[in-house]
Amino acid sequence: MKGYIHSIETCGTVDGPGIRYVVFTQGCPLRCRYCHNPDTWKMLDGKEVTVDEIIQDAVKYKPYMKFSGGGLTLTGGEPTLQIEFATELFKRCKEEDIHTALDTSGYVDIEKADKLLKYTDLVLLDIKHIDSNTHKDITGVPNDKTLRFARHLSDIDIPTWIRYVLVPGLTDKQEDIEKLAVFVSTLSSVERVEILPYHTMGVNKWKELGYEYTLKDVNPPSKEAIARAINIFKKHLKITQKVVA
């Protein structure tokens, strides 16, 4: 089984619990205006690898994974764009007793996702915006698939971390965060919400690729704005559900 990847990070610490072997897949159906990896958008721009190659390398790091409570995270790009490859990789991970985490926008049909979710221990779900029209303005697609996917994860009880990028003037309106927090509060499998402050580290990639970056005048959110978003979520979520930035 072959797939296209962008890169691999062998000791990641921000894409799920513990020390993680992070595989960045190539290809994405979204075109997020603040994307810091636009070089992952086109699938064929990636490197072709086999599942065997990844597993043979990943098992070298199993002691670090086990010691730290880590595992392997599949991110992107959008991993579900290569669903067969992702499924086979996670299946092999489970055979090796490696914890699996899927970092996804949720822009996938449920019937396609289920075969992958069978081997998924944790989902890091990026919800770009609760309003579908604004979501389309940010990403190029509506949010119906993402919200449906979120509900499905709750229905089948897969541990989920919600990720939300806080962009001044775009995703930081109090009423929008409030609506999202209310929605997330209805999802029984959510363990954690991560507020990800907008940053400009990917701007140079846009320039190098010849893409127009429409948020060049936007600065990262203030500490007060981040704290406000955290408090809104805490107001609606259970005390056992963590909210961090």
Summary of the structure (lengths in Angstrom):
residues: 245
radius of gyration: 17.4
end to end distance: 36.8
largest distance: 47.9
contacts: 823
relative contact order: 0.13
helix: 42%
strand: 22%
